[in-house]
Amino acid sequence: MCLWDKGWSEQVIKQAVWLSGLATYEQAGEILRKIGGVEISTKSVWRCVEKWGSKLEQLEGLQMAKAYDFEQGEFDRNRSLEPMGAAMDGTMVHIREEGWKELKVGSIFEVEKRKTLDQETNEEIELGHAVKNGYVAHLGGPEIFGKKMWVEARERHWEQAVDNIVIGDGATWIWNLAAEHFHASHQMVDWYHALEHLANAGKSLYGDGSPKARRWHRSMETPLYQGHANKVAGKLRRFAKRNPSKSEELLKEANYFKNNHKRMQYMETREDGFPIGSGMVESAAKQYKARFAGAGMRWSRAGLTRLLPVRTAILSKRFDLMWSLSYNSPPN
């Protein structure tokens, strides 16, 4: 029984669902009792999410269908917007009877140039920053997730942007989706993931945290930033030949830089006004994880899937809009 059946107003139900996207069902009920003076059981809060989370999920499906109906989704090709970007990542959640599964998370954002203090020169320079982030999440494979990303991008008028970029950590599934849905966009391996791979190579060569490993990392960072990932790969291949016991690890890192060298033009990309890090989506992944992967949390697949659109709407700052559309939609 949802709270409406007990005579509660739409506003009370809306707040119960909204709070459930921020905190546990128990905490949502407690907040409503202490702040709103409304006596609501945890089970009643859960039942409202079961009903209205499903409606938000259905709304996402309708929006996806509309986005793929190009006759309904016309846009002004003569009107250009500021550059836009897409970033994709994943985080782990625990599903009962299945174990740990990857929750794919994505961000569609606009790019804005801002004056930023350069830590090395102590001078102000203009750098691209991700702003007005909209988020997407999917528990499952990349196919549906990619469609959700494209829906979000199209709703944000991706095709009208003067230029676009896709940022990822180097995972193959990300570039496959970029090729399918964002094929005309630049592709960029997140700078900090590239540095992690440099560090892993130094660790394989000289030991974790050793002075030689740190020197290796510093010596390769500038060439990598300047777009010479192939040179980094070449050095690692030569090291692999001279160190057979470490060749497997070194060749793995060499291939990472070789296969992604076109996606590692960091200096050029930054000069073009784009961000080179994926902090916008990594932050989102942490926020999804905070709600879905807390201590002891074990979800049914259906339960997590129903709450996902609530959490997504909150993070994207459009819960009120999504609620209004769902509440005012015709009954099933």
Secondary structure, DSSP 4 states (H G I P E B T S, - for coil): --GGGGT--HHHHHHHHHHHTTS-HHHHHHHHHHHH-----HHHHHHHHHHHHHHHHHHHHHHHHHHT-TTTS---TT--B--EEEEEEEEEEEETTTEEEEEEEEEEEEEEEEEEE-TTT--EEEEEEEEEEEEEEEES-HHHHHHHHHHHHHHTTGGGBS-EEEEESS-HHHHHHHHHH-TTSEEEE-HHHHHHHHHHHHHHHH-TT-HHHHHHHHHHHHHHHTT-HHHHHHHHHHHHHH-GGGHHHHHHHHHHHHHTGGG--HHHHHHTT-----HHHHHHHHHHHHHHSSTT--B-HHHHHHHHHHHHHHHTT-HHHHHHHHHTSPP-
